[in-house]
Amino acid sequence: EVERGVMTASTGNHGLGVAFAAKQLGINAKVVFPIGASTVKRDKMEQAGVEVIQDVGYEDVEPYSRKLAKERGLTYVSPYNDPEIVAGAGTSGLEIVEQQDSIHTVFVPIGGGGLISGIATVIKSKSPETQVIGVQSEVSPEVYESWKAGHWVEAEESDSLAQGLMGGVESDSITLDIINKCVDRIILVSEDSIKRAMRFLYEKESLIIEGAGAITTAALMDNASEFVGKKVVLTLSGGNISKEDLLAQIE
């Protein structure tokens, strides 16, 4: 496997992780990256030495990358549908419970569900009274619709400021069962709310956070009265956006 190399599909953040690991281990890596996604992320992956293949849109990156991996004899690394990827994401949950106690709620973005599956599994094992809330955009709600139905549901998707969460989820993904068992609630937020959260984080906290990370702040801002006096954790997973692009998006 090491000699052959690996392939993955990513809207950016997972691909950057694979690129870093591949460079450290001296492994050849290729990333199928959707047309129209962040040039900042693409440039960072290329700088890390991976081959970026940008042939298809968000909905097709996973099946296309699986197909290419099979054709080229590469090991496919799912961005979320893999127990080891979920376990890796769980280390973020460990950081949360080790650094804070008496947490009321942890907000986590949802794309394919790998990050929230890992975090929620750890939170519920270490601090079962803590609420875990997932967040998706109203225009990219596939995991929300699947969670609500109790099984995989295909949902229409439109362009979102939370690009890193786009692309849907595989029908057999292990993350769907984990989310159904460990996540208390999923909130949908509007694109305007995401923009407002990105602006708030930039203007008030001096943080450059892409929409996929700021979406948790959007959920809290939309539901602020519910959490007055509560200790909450916002997972801001994604700062791979240029200052220029951020300012253009929050105008």
VENMO-V19913 format. One record per backbone hydrogen bond with DSSP energy under -0.5 kcal/mol. NH is the residue of the N-H (numbers start at 1). CO is the residue of the C=O. E is the energy in kcal/mol with one decimal. If there is no record, write none. Layout:
[[NH CO E] [NH CO E]]
This chain:
[[5 1 -2.6] [6 28 -2.4] [7 75 -2.6] [8 30 -1.9] [9 77 -0.5] [10 32 -2.3] [16 12 -2.2] [17 13 -1.7] [18 14 -2.6] [19 15 -2.6] [20 16 -2.3] [21 17 -2.5] [22 18 -2.9] [23 19 -2.1] [24 20 -2.1] [25 21 -2.0] [26 22 -1.1] [27 22 -2.6] [28 2 -0.5] [30 6 -1.9] [31 51 -2.7] [32 8 -3.0] [33 31 -0.7] [33 53 -2.7] [34 10 -0.6] [35 56 -2.6] [37 34 -1.7] [42 38 -1.8] [43 39 -2.7] [44 40 -2.1] [45 41 -2.3] [46 42 -2.4] [47 43 -2.3] [48 44 -1.4] [49 46 -1.2] [50 45 -1.9] [51 29 -2.0] [52 50 -0.6] [53 31 -3.1] [53 51 -0.6] [54 52 -0.6] [55 53 -0.5] [60 57 -1.0] [61 57 -0.7] [61 58 -0.8] [64 60 -2.2] [65 61 -2.2] [66 62 -2.4] [67 63 -2.1] [68 64 -2.5] [69 65 -2.5] [70 66 -2.1] [71 67 -2.4] [72 68 -2.4] [73 69 -0.8] [73 70 -0.6] [74 69 -2.4] [75 5 -2.3] [77 7 -2.8] [78 76 -0.6] [82 80 -2.0] [86 82 -2.3] [87 83 -2.4] [88 84 -2.1] [89 85 -2.1] [90 86 -1.6] [91 87 -0.6] [91 88 -1.2] [92 89 -1.6] [93 89 -0.6] [94 90 -1.8] [95 91 -2.1] [96 92 -1.8] [97 93 -2.2] [98 94 -2.2] [99 95 -1.6] [100 96 -1.7] [104 231 -2.4] [105 231 -1.4] [106 131 -2.8] [107 233 -3.2] [108 133 -2.6] [110 135 -2.1] [117 113 -1.9] [118 114 -2.0] [119 115 -2.5] [120 116 -2.9] [121 117 -1.9] [122 118 -1.7] [123 119 -2.8] [124 120 -2.6] [125 121 -1.1] [126 122 -2.4] [127 123 -3.4] [130 127 -2.4] [131 104 -3.0] [133 106 -2.8] [133 131 -0.5] [134 185 -2.7] [135 108 -1.7] [136 187 -2.2] [138 189 -2.7] [140 137 -1.6] [141 156 -0.5] [145 141 -2.9] [146 142 -2.2] [147 143 -3.0] [148 144 -2.5] [149 145 -1.9] [150 146 -1.7] [151 146 -1.1] [158 139 -2.6] [163 161 -1.3] [165 162 -2.0] [166 163 -1.9] [173 170 -1.8] [176 173 -1.1] [177 173 -0.6] [178 174 -1.6] [179 175 -2.7] [180 176 -2.1] [181 177 -1.6] [182 178 -2.8] [183 179 -2.1] [184 132 -1.6] [184 182 -0.5] [185 132 -1.3] [187 134 -2.9] [189 136 -2.0] [194 190 -1.8] [195 191 -2.3] [196 192 -2.4] [197 193 -2.2] [198 194 -2.5] [199 195 -2.3] [200 196 -2.5] [201 197 -2.6] [202 198 -1.7] [203 199 -3.2] [204 200 -2.9] [205 200 -0.8] [205 201 -0.7] [206 202 -0.7] [207 201 -2.6] [209 207 -0.9] [210 238 -1.9] [211 161 -0.7] [213 210 -1.4] [214 210 -2.5] [215 211 -1.2] [216 213 -1.1] [218 214 -2.0] [219 215 -1.8] [220 216 -2.0] [221 217 -2.7] [222 218 -2.2] [223 219 -1.1] [224 221 -0.9] [226 223 -1.3] [227 223 -0.5] [227 224 -1.6] [228 225 -0.7] [230 227 -2.1] [232 230 -0.7] [233 105 -2.3] [235 107 -1.9] [235 233 -0.5] [236 234 -0.9] [237 235 -1.1] [238 236 -1.5] [241 239 -1.9] [246 242 -2.5] [247 243 -2.5] [248 244 -1.9] [249 245 -2.0] [250 246 -1.9] [251 248 -0.6]]
